[in-house]
Amino acid sequence: MSLGSWLRDHPALLESAYDFTQRAFRGLHPLIKRLGYKRSERVLLPVEDLTKKIVFDCRTCGQCILHSTGMTCPMTCPKNLRNGPCGGVRANGNCEVKPDMRCVWVEAYERSQRMDTYGHEIIMLQPPVDRRLQDTSAWINMLTGADKEAPPGWGEAVYEPTTE
């Protein structure tokens, strides 16, 4: 078992680390803003990227919602689903696309049940991934609010029923 998978199976530890890191970044926000977000990102992104890849198998989407998904990266789902499992989860809890892989969302739900502060967020609706944020710092995007912006076209009416 890898260090990352052991840590993911102990989400309460990661939840504490997340809470500390979030408070630290919010406290450092005035300094980061003064230095400039782009300049700060050049320093932060390599550290964030390496750490999250080791611990979470991160895909650097720029819109990290680990705290809302049982400290499980939803982008590791072969379908990149951000709001729960597809209809193809196998009876044994494995993925329909990769039968040897446990469904990311089954793991996320199980892990969220072992979290104290953020575990309830597993039921919150997440906006779809904004691909423009790929390979950017989720921490910088959190500070600027870019991670909360919906991608272009999201939420707009796509289907209008006809009345006949």
Backbone as a chain_set.jsonl record, in Angstrom:
{"seq": "MSLGSWLRDHPALLESAYDFTQRAFRGLHPLIKRLGYKRSERVLLPVEDLTKKIVFDCRTCGQCILHSTGMTCPMTCPKNLRNGPCGGVRANGNCEVKPDMRCVWVEAYERSQRMDTYGHEIIMLQPPVDRRLQDTSAWINMLTGADKEAPPGWGEAVYEPTTE", "coords": {"N": [[0.85, -1.184, 0.0], [0.583, 2.193, -0.863], [1.893, 5.333, 0.425], [0.207, 7.471, -0.188], [-2.285, 6.158, -0.659], [-2.718, 5.029, 1.844], [-2.969, 7.353, 3.41], [-5.25, 8.51, 2.181], [-7.122, 6.67, 2.995], [-7.408, 7.398, 5.567], [-9.039, 9.78, 6.135], [-9.653, 11.724, 8.072], [-7.252, 12.652, 9.103], [-6.222, 13.959, 6.852], [-8.198, 15.838, 6.515], [-7.793, 17.531, 8.695], [-5.264, 18.52, 8.007], [-5.955, 19.822, 5.614], [-7.704, 21.796, 6.593], [-5.948, 23.325, 8.181], [-4.141, 24.18, 6.169], [-5.846, 25.632, 4.488], [-6.606, 27.747, 6.208], [-4.073, 28.89, 6.56], [-3.43, 29.756, 3.929], [-5.494, 31.599, 3.505], [-4.826, 33.444, 5.47], [-2.378, 34.282, 4.474], [-3.179, 35.561, 2.216], [-3.277, 38.467, 1.762], [-0.5, 39.025, 1.407], [0.148, 37.32, -0.748], [-1.508, 38.41, -2.694], [-0.374, 40.959, -2.912], [2.18, 40.295, -3.868], [1.423, 39.299, -6.27], [-0.732, 37.234, -8.116], [-0.01, 35.53, -10.269], [2.812, 35.458, -10.114], [3.111, 34.372, -7.546], [1.903, 31.935, -7.973], [3.733, 30.64, -9.614], [5.631, 29.84, -7.774], [4.142, 28.399, -5.872], [2.65, 26.404, -7.293], [4.35, 24.178, -8.246], [4.988, 22.903, -5.781], [2.455, 22.387, -4.696], [1.436, 20.768, -6.732], [3.202, 18.513, -6.739], [2.866, 17.538, -4.092], [0.061, 17.008, -3.981], [-0.186, 15.16, -6.047], [1.258, 12.951, -5.063], [-0.142, 12.344, -2.669], [-2.93, 12.386, -3.339], [-3.219, 11.459, -5.93], [-3.57, 13.456, -7.768], [-4.983, 15.384, -10.475], [-4.561, 17.953, -11.184], [-6.667, 19.888, -11.694], [-7.347, 22.432, -10.985], [-9.56, 23.198, -9.614], [-10.004, 22.257, -6.91], [-11.772, 19.973, -4.967], [-11.415, 18.257, -2.902], [-11.926, 18.239, -0.112], [-14.661, 18.099, -0.108], [-15.221, 15.65, -1.117], [-14.611, 13.371, 0.395], [-11.839, 13.422, 0.639], [-10.934, 12.342, -1.695], [-9.899, 12.354, -4.99], [-12.039, 13.373, -7.456], [-11.411, 13.567, -10.105], [-9.963, 11.394, -10.787], [-11.702, 9.567, -11.621], [-12.557, 7.661, -14.422], [-14.413, 8.842, -16.088], [-14.379, 11.442, -15.33], [-16.287, 12.414, -13.497], [-17.956, 14.667, -11.347], [-19.969, 14.765, -9.517], [-20.88, 12.466, -8.192], [-21.4, 8.883, -8.638], [-21.539, 7.189, -11.832], [-24.133, 5.466, -13.638], [-23.105, 2.968, -13.873], [-21.743, 1.604, -11.86], [-20.36, -1.288, -10.593], [-21.701, -4.238, -8.945], [-19.907, -5.041, -6.991], [-18.759, -2.682, -6.253], [-16.877, -1.683, -7.955], [-15.491, 0.069, -10.813], [-17.197, 0.693, -13.905], [-15.833, 1.224, -16.259], [-13.149, 0.668, -15.774], [-12.763, -2.267, -14.673], [-11.105, -3.44, -12.677], [-10.658, -1.467, -10.914], [-11.618, 0.25, -7.998], [-14.63, 2.032, -7.648], [-14.359, 5.492, -7.769], [-16.215, 7.141, -6.559], [-17.552, 5.495, -4.775], [-15.497, 5.039, -2.976], [-15.105, 7.72, -2.197], [-17.529, 8.321, -0.902], [-17.5, 6.459, 1.238], [-15.179, 7.307, 2.599], [-15.899, 9.939, 3.217], [-17.696, 9.541, 5.243], [-16.1, 9.145, 7.393], [-15.155, 11.555, 8.155], [-14.98, 14.571, 10.072], [-15.507, 17.408, 9.864], [-16.015, 18.21, 7.127], [-17.379, 16.126, 5.933], [-20.152, 16.031, 5.381], [-20.391, 17.461, 3.041], [-20.323, 15.881, 0.8], [-22.721, 15.564, -0.473], [-23.209, 17.903, -1.793], [-23.879, 19.809, -4.714], [-21.632, 20.144, -7.333], [-20.066, 22.475, -9.55], [-19.419, 21.866, -13.059], [-16.161, 20.876, -14.272], [-13.98, 23.498, -15.03], [-12.212, 23.691, -17.706], [-10.359, 25.586, -18.412], [-8.912, 26.132, -16.175], [-7.18, 24.083, -15.789], [-4.083, 22.718, -14.78], [-3.395, 24.841, -13.13], [-2.952, 26.585, -9.993], [-4.892, 25.356, -7.411], [-5.114, 26.498, -4.928], [-4.505, 29.216, -5.327], [-6.59, 29.772, -7.098], [-8.723, 29.394, -5.353], [-8.344, 31.564, -3.633], [-8.732, 33.732, -5.369], [-11.264, 33.278, -6.253], [-11.751, 32.102, -8.647], [-12.178, 29.38, -8.811], [-14.805, 29.001, -8.22], [-16.297, 30.007, -10.222], [-18.527, 29.348, -12.829], [-18.046, 27.336, -15.736], [-18.029, 28.654, -19.134], [-21.246, 28.774, -20.551], [-22.388, 26.967, -18.789], [-25.223, 26.203, -16.966], [-26.852, 27.639, -18.579], [-29.8, 27.589, -20.565], [-30.161, 24.703, -22.374], [-31.848, 22.99, -23.493], [-35.006, 23.423, -24.727], [-38.227, 22.727, -24.174], [-40.847, 22.013, -26.478], [-44.078, 23.319, -26.891], [-46.918, 21.837, -27.756]], "CA": [[0.0, 0.0, 0.0], [1.375, 3.417, -0.949], [1.628, 6.355, 1.433], [-0.984, 8.207, -0.614], [-3.513, 5.397, -0.457], [-2.913, 4.917, 3.292], [-3.493, 8.641, 3.865], [-6.622, 8.663, 1.691], [-7.973, 5.813, 3.82], [-7.494, 8.049, 6.879], [-9.396, 11.141, 5.718], [-9.699, 12.684, 9.176], [-5.921, 13.281, 9.149], [-6.133, 14.877, 5.709], [-9.145, 16.919, 6.773], [-7.094, 18.462, 9.597], [-4.216, 19.171, 7.209], [-6.636, 20.731, 4.697], [-8.212, 22.93, 7.367], [-4.775, 24.133, 8.521], [-3.615, 24.787, 4.941], [-6.798, 26.649, 4.039], [-6.454, 28.913, 7.093], [-2.771, 29.5, 6.264], [-3.51, 30.486, 2.66], [-6.36, 32.773, 3.695], [-4.021, 34.393, 6.241], [-1.323, 34.805, 3.595], [-3.776, 36.15, 1.022], [-2.804, 39.83, 1.471], [0.871, 38.962, 0.89], [0.082, 36.693, -2.08], [-2.114, 39.403, -3.593], [0.614, 42.023, -3.114], [3.226, 39.745, -4.738], [0.81, 39.001, -7.562], [-1.19, 35.843, -8.17], [0.783, 34.755, -11.241], [4.15, 35.265, -9.555], [2.962, 33.44, -6.422], [1.571, 30.619, -8.521], [4.975, 30.02, -10.12], [6.299, 29.232, -6.629], [3.239, 27.47, -5.186], [2.14, 25.303, -8.111], [5.166, 22.95, -8.22], [4.864, 22.26, -4.475], [1.074, 21.884, -4.634], [1.314, 19.69, -7.71], [3.929, 17.337, -6.255], [2.225, 17.043, -2.875], [-1.25, 16.441, -4.282], [-0.014, 13.957, -6.881], [1.686, 11.858, -4.19], [-1.16, 12.0, -1.686], [-4.281, 12.219, -3.868], [-3.204, 11.104, -7.346], [-4.184, 14.675, -8.303], [-4.928, 15.649, -11.91], [-4.334, 19.395, -11.3], [-7.795, 20.49, -12.412], [-7.441, 23.841, -10.614], [-10.801, 23.4, -8.859], [-9.926, 21.171, -5.941], [-12.915, 19.782, -4.074], [-11.083, 17.092, -2.076], [-12.597, 18.299, 1.184], [-16.072, 17.779, -0.324], [-15.348, 14.308, -1.705], [-13.947, 12.383, 1.23], [-10.402, 13.498, 0.352], [-10.73, 11.489, -2.867], [-9.952, 13.214, -6.173], [-13.019, 12.872, -8.416], [-10.863, 13.579, -11.459], [-9.392, 10.084, -11.06], [-12.778, 8.797, -12.254], [-12.311, 7.643, -15.87], [-15.368, 9.721, -16.771], [-14.224, 12.779, -14.739], [-17.547, 12.819, -12.875], [-17.727, 15.473, -10.143], [-21.157, 14.8, -8.663], [-21.345, 11.134, -7.846], [-21.09, 7.807, -9.577], [-22.378, 6.98, -13.008], [-25.055, 4.349, -13.45], [-22.443, 1.712, -14.19], [-20.956, 1.028, -10.776], [-20.611, -2.732, -10.478], [-22.227, -4.692, -7.656], [-18.805, -5.129, -6.027], [-18.261, -1.337, -5.988], [-15.827, -1.326, -8.904], [-15.794, 0.949, -11.938], [-17.628, 0.007, -15.124], [-14.853, 1.452, -17.304], [-11.951, -0.071, -15.355], [-13.32, -3.243, -13.727], [-10.196, -3.76, -11.577], [-10.516, -0.26, -10.089], [-12.762, 0.58, -7.147], [-15.267, 3.285, -8.073], [-13.889, 6.668, -7.039], [-17.315, 7.686, -5.768], [-17.789, 4.582, -3.651], [-14.447, 5.395, -2.018], [-15.358, 9.072, -1.694], [-18.631, 8.261, 0.067], [-17.027, 5.747, 2.434], [-14.23, 8.165, 3.305], [-16.595, 11.115, 3.756], [-18.362, 9.128, 6.477], [-15.095, 9.137, 8.46], [-14.672, 12.928, 8.316], [-15.742, 15.306, 11.082], [-15.9, 18.765, 9.494], [-16.486, 18.399, 5.764], [-17.996, 14.907, 5.414], [-21.51, 16.286, 4.885], [-20.34, 18.14, 1.746], [-20.372, 14.902, -0.286], [-24.012, 15.684, -1.164], [-23.316, 19.214, -2.447], [-23.735, 19.833, -6.17], [-20.428, 20.846, -7.765], [-20.109, 22.874, -10.962], [-18.515, 21.05, -13.877], [-14.78, 21.348, -14.334], [-13.663, 24.552, -15.979], [-10.946, 23.217, -18.283], [-9.412, 26.699, -18.507], [-8.124, 26.168, -14.951], [-6.277, 22.935, -15.774], [-2.663, 23.007, -14.53], [-3.21, 26.059, -12.34], [-2.998, 26.329, -8.553], [-6.216, 25.37, -6.792], [-5.085, 27.423, -3.794], [-4.628, 30.568, -5.886], [-7.956, 29.884, -7.631], [-9.612, 29.556, -4.203], [-8.194, 32.933, -3.136], [-9.276, 34.693, -6.336], [-12.661, 32.929, -6.545], [-11.853, 31.503, -9.986], [-12.648, 27.998, -8.698], [-16.264, 29.004, -8.022], [-16.947, 30.488, -11.434], [-18.981, 28.272, -13.707], [-17.495, 27.437, -17.092], [-18.943, 29.281, -20.09], [-22.358, 27.957, -21.035], [-22.981, 26.138, -17.757], [-26.39, 26.806, -16.346], [-27.711, 28.238, -19.596], [-30.776, 26.641, -21.109], [-29.675, 23.974, -23.535], [-33.008, 22.306, -24.048], [-36.265, 24.115, -24.508], [-39.318, 21.866, -24.647], [-41.857, 22.658, -27.314], [-45.468, 23.134, -26.427], [-47.788, 21.571, -28.904]], "C": [[0.891, 1.24, 0.0], [1.006, 4.387, 0.176], [0.346, 7.111, 1.092], [-2.265, 7.44, -0.346], [-3.78, 5.173, 1.029], [-3.512, 6.211, 3.834], [-4.941, 8.848, 3.428], [-7.592, 7.803, 2.496], [-8.086, 6.308, 5.259], [-7.847, 9.527, 6.651], [-9.46, 12.153, 6.852], [-8.347, 13.39, 9.337], [-5.792, 14.324, 8.047], [-7.066, 16.071, 5.885], [-8.508, 17.971, 7.684], [-6.01, 19.232, 8.841], [-4.83, 20.179, 6.241], [-7.082, 21.985, 5.445], [-7.072, 23.882, 7.741], [-4.265, 24.881, 7.286], [-4.537, 25.888, 4.433], [-6.681, 27.909, 4.895], [-5.142, 29.652, 6.801], [-2.834, 30.323, 4.979], [-4.407, 31.713, 2.781], [-5.624, 33.853, 4.488], [-2.937, 35.049, 5.402], [-1.871, 35.538, 2.371], [-3.314, 37.578, 0.752], [-1.386, 39.852, 0.882], [0.886, 38.388, -0.53], [-0.483, 37.681, -3.1], [-1.111, 40.506, -3.915], [1.744, 41.548, -4.044], [2.716, 39.502, -6.158], [0.477, 37.523, -7.654], [-0.344, 34.994, -9.117], [2.177, 34.45, -10.701], [4.097, 34.248, -8.408], [2.682, 32.026, -6.914], [2.813, 29.9, -9.043], [5.747, 29.322, -9.0], [5.43, 28.127, -6.013], [2.877, 26.234, -6.007], [3.023, 24.065, -8.094], [5.053, 22.18, -6.898], [3.478, 21.628, -4.33], [0.914, 20.667, -5.536], [1.974, 18.405, -7.202], [3.226, 16.711, -5.052], [0.9, 16.355, -3.187], [-1.16, 15.209, -5.176], [0.352, 12.752, -6.018], [0.54, 11.399, -3.286], [-2.501, 11.642, -2.312], [-4.349, 11.703, -5.3], [-3.881, 12.224, -8.144], [-3.979, 14.821, -9.808], [-4.779, 17.137, -12.22], [-5.423, 20.087, -12.12], [-7.934, 21.98, -12.099], [-8.694, 24.177, -9.83], [-10.929, 22.303, -7.809], [-11.157, 21.146, -5.036], [-12.684, 18.578, -3.16], [-11.838, 17.081, -0.757], [-14.084, 17.945, 1.071], [-16.293, 16.361, -0.843], [-14.546, 13.277, -0.917], [-12.448, 12.314, 1.019], [-10.007, 12.536, -0.766], [-10.874, 12.371, -4.094], [-10.943, 12.649, -7.188], [-12.486, 12.828, -9.844], [-10.143, 12.275, -11.787], [-10.451, 9.135, -11.622], [-12.519, 8.816, -13.76], [-13.25, 8.551, -16.663], [-15.293, 11.158, -16.271], [-15.518, 13.29, -14.113], [-17.28, 13.534, -11.557], [-18.899, 15.477, -9.188], [-21.723, 13.42, -8.39], [-21.11, 10.133, -8.955], [-22.024, 7.791, -10.777], [-23.317, 5.812, -12.711], [-24.402, 2.996, -13.635], [-21.582, 1.128, -13.096], [-21.352, -0.442, -10.629], [-21.078, -3.089, -9.07], [-21.136, -4.776, -6.583], [-18.196, -3.764, -5.703], [-17.159, -0.892, -6.93], [-16.391, -0.529, -10.071], [-16.247, 0.142, -13.158], [-16.598, 0.137, -16.244], [-13.575, 0.658, -17.031], [-12.373, -1.07, -14.278], [-12.413, -3.614, -12.554], [-10.037, -2.598, -10.603], [-11.784, -0.049, -9.27], [-13.324, 1.918, -7.622], [-14.805, 4.425, -7.159], [-14.984, 7.179, -6.107], [-17.736, 6.777, -4.63], [-16.76, 4.891, -2.564], [-14.71, 6.766, -1.393], [-16.462, 9.054, -0.634], [-18.16, 7.595, 1.366], [-16.082, 6.625, 3.26], [-14.911, 9.381, 3.918], [-17.297, 10.785, 5.072], [-17.407, 9.092, 7.664], [-14.5, 10.531, 8.689], [-15.57, 13.673, 9.294], [-16.315, 16.619, 10.568], [-16.58, 18.851, 8.136], [-17.237, 17.202, 5.185], [-19.376, 15.103, 4.821], [-21.517, 16.908, 3.487], [-20.391, 17.175, 0.554], [-21.672, 15.036, -1.086], [-24.18, 17.016, -1.9], [-23.064, 19.102, -3.947], [-22.533, 20.701, -6.536], [-20.583, 21.293, -9.215], [-19.175, 21.979, -11.766], [-17.122, 21.675, -13.912], [-14.646, 22.428, -15.404], [-12.272, 24.229, -16.521], [-9.922, 24.339, -18.46], [-8.496, 26.764, -17.283], [-7.149, 24.998, -14.835], [-4.834, 23.399, -15.625], [-2.414, 24.365, -13.881], [-3.366, 25.699, -10.868], [-4.418, 26.438, -8.013], [-6.258, 26.344, -5.615], [-5.201, 28.871, -4.274], [-6.051, 30.768, -6.416], [-8.978, 30.032, -6.51], [-9.555, 31.004, -3.709], [-8.832, 33.957, -4.07], [-10.756, 34.445, -6.632], [-12.842, 32.286, -7.904], [-12.401, 30.083, -9.932], [-14.16, 27.898, -8.519], [-17.022, 29.486, -9.252], [-17.333, 29.299, -12.307], [-18.357, 28.447, -15.087], [-18.504, 28.081, -18.038], [-20.022, 28.302, -20.54], [-23.016, 27.104, -19.963], [-24.132, 26.873, -17.114], [-27.301, 27.5, -17.34], [-28.651, 27.173, -20.136], [-30.212, 26.008, -22.377], [-30.852, 23.343, -24.261], [-34.249, 23.103, -23.712], [-37.385, 23.251, -25.062], [-40.313, 22.656, -25.495], [-43.226, 22.374, -26.734], [-46.341, 22.981, -27.652], [-49.135, 21.12, -28.462]], "O": [[1.843, 1.325, 0.775], [-0.054, 4.271, 0.792], [-0.491, 7.361, 1.959], [-3.235, 8.015, 0.147], [-4.938, 5.129, 1.444], [-4.453, 6.176, 4.627], [-5.767, 9.309, 4.216], [-8.756, 8.169, 2.66], [-8.782, 5.702, 6.074], [-7.045, 10.414, 6.944], [-9.33, 13.351, 6.6], [-8.297, 14.575, 9.665], [-5.312, 15.434, 8.281], [-6.754, 17.181, 5.454], [-8.672, 19.17, 7.459], [-5.859, 20.441, 9.013], [-4.29, 21.27, 6.062], [-6.86, 23.103, 4.979], [-7.214, 25.1, 7.63], [-3.99, 26.079, 7.354], [-4.076, 26.945, 4.0], [-6.659, 29.019, 4.362], [-5.103, 30.882, 6.795], [-2.351, 31.454, 4.939], [-4.101, 32.759, 2.21], [-5.78, 35.042, 4.21], [-2.614, 36.221, 5.591], [-1.101, 36.077, 1.577], [-2.982, 37.891, -0.392], [-1.111, 40.617, -0.042], [1.565, 38.919, -1.409], [0.006, 37.774, -4.226], [-1.01, 40.939, -5.063], [2.209, 42.302, -4.899], [3.487, 39.502, -7.117], [1.295, 36.667, -7.316], [-0.002, 33.858, -8.791], [2.664, 33.325, -10.815], [4.95, 33.365, -8.32], [3.165, 31.048, -6.343], [2.921, 28.68, -8.921], [6.436, 28.331, -9.242], [5.929, 27.054, -5.675], [2.807, 25.132, -5.464], [2.493, 22.965, -7.938], [5.026, 20.95, -6.896], [3.347, 20.483, -3.898], [0.326, 19.66, -5.141], [1.365, 17.335, -7.236], [3.019, 15.498, -5.006], [0.644, 15.248, -2.714], [-1.988, 14.305, -5.061], [-0.179, 11.66, -6.215], [0.286, 10.202, -3.158], [-3.15, 10.694, -1.871], [-5.445, 11.526, -5.832], [-4.657, 11.97, -9.066], [-2.942, 14.435, -10.347], [-4.859, 17.541, -13.38], [-5.142, 20.775, -13.101], [-8.567, 22.714, -12.858], [-8.877, 25.324, -9.421], [-11.874, 21.514, -7.838], [-11.529, 22.15, -4.429], [-13.638, 17.953, -2.698], [-12.334, 16.039, -0.329], [-14.696, 17.535, 2.057], [-17.434, 15.924, -0.991], [-13.885, 12.417, -1.498], [-11.845, 11.256, 1.2], [-8.903, 11.991, -0.781], [-11.877, 13.072, -4.229], [-10.721, 11.565, -7.727], [-13.041, 12.135, -10.696], [-9.75, 12.06, -12.934], [-10.13, 8.026, -12.049], [-12.282, 9.885, -14.323], [-12.925, 8.976, -17.771], [-16.054, 12.01, -16.73], [-15.812, 14.482, -14.193], [-16.479, 13.072, -10.745], [-18.838, 16.128, -8.145], [-22.941, 13.244, -8.363], [-20.682, 10.479, -10.056], [-23.14, 8.308, -10.734], [-23.273, 5.243, -11.62], [-25.081, 1.971, -13.56], [-20.767, 0.244, -13.361], [-22.534, -0.778, -10.553], [-20.873, -2.328, -8.124], [-21.418, -4.599, -5.398], [-17.219, -3.69, -4.958], [-16.565, 0.167, -6.729], [-17.602, -0.466, -10.281], [-15.744, -0.953, -13.411], [-16.498, -0.749, -17.092], [-12.998, 0.057, -17.936], [-12.342, -0.744, -13.091], [-12.914, -4.064, -11.524], [-9.359, -2.727, -9.584], [-12.893, -0.159, -9.792], [-12.567, 2.829, -7.958], [-14.861, 4.319, -5.934], [-14.699, 7.603, -4.987], [-18.234, 7.258, -3.612], [-17.1, 4.991, -1.385], [-14.549, 6.939, -0.185], [-16.339, 9.698, 0.408], [-18.397, 8.113, 2.458], [-16.185, 6.669, 4.486], [-14.547, 9.811, 5.013], [-17.47, 11.66, 5.92], [-17.845, 9.017, 8.812], [-13.464, 10.668, 9.339], [-16.777, 13.436, 9.341], [-17.485, 16.916, 10.808], [-17.618, 19.5, 8.007], [-17.69, 17.265, 4.042], [-19.742, 14.421, 3.863], [-22.547, 16.884, 2.814], [-20.492, 17.621, -0.589], [-21.715, 14.659, -2.257], [-25.196, 17.227, -2.563], [-22.159, 18.395, -4.39], [-22.43, 21.848, -6.103], [-21.168, 20.573, -10.024], [-18.241, 21.398, -11.212], [-16.946, 22.857, -13.615], [-15.133, 22.284, -16.525], [-11.269, 24.475, -15.85], [-8.735, 24.064, -18.64], [-7.429, 27.377, -17.338], [-6.373, 24.933, -13.881], [-4.415, 24.361, -16.268], [-1.354, 24.964, -14.062], [-3.862, 24.621, -10.54], [-5.065, 27.477, -8.139], [-7.296, 26.942, -5.332], [-5.928, 29.663, -3.675], [-6.648, 31.823, -6.202], [-9.988, 30.714, -6.682], [-10.588, 31.601, -3.404], [-9.41, 34.942, -3.61], [-11.427, 35.308, -7.2], [-13.964, 31.954, -8.285], [-13.019, 29.621, -10.892], [-14.729, 26.815, -8.656], [-18.247, 29.385, -9.312], [-16.552, 28.366, -12.491], [-18.163, 29.571, -15.55], [-19.705, 28.056, -17.771], [-19.738, 27.15, -20.866], [-24.099, 26.565, -20.193], [-24.011, 28.046, -16.76], [-28.407, 27.908, -16.986], [-28.315, 25.989, -20.154], [-29.839, 26.7, -23.323], [-30.844, 23.186, -25.482], [-34.507, 23.416, -22.55], [-37.488, 23.061, -26.274], [-40.573, 23.832, -25.236], [-43.477, 21.313, -26.162], [-46.472, 23.893, -28.468], [-50.0, 20.849, -29.296]]}, "num_chains": 1, "name": "protein.A"}
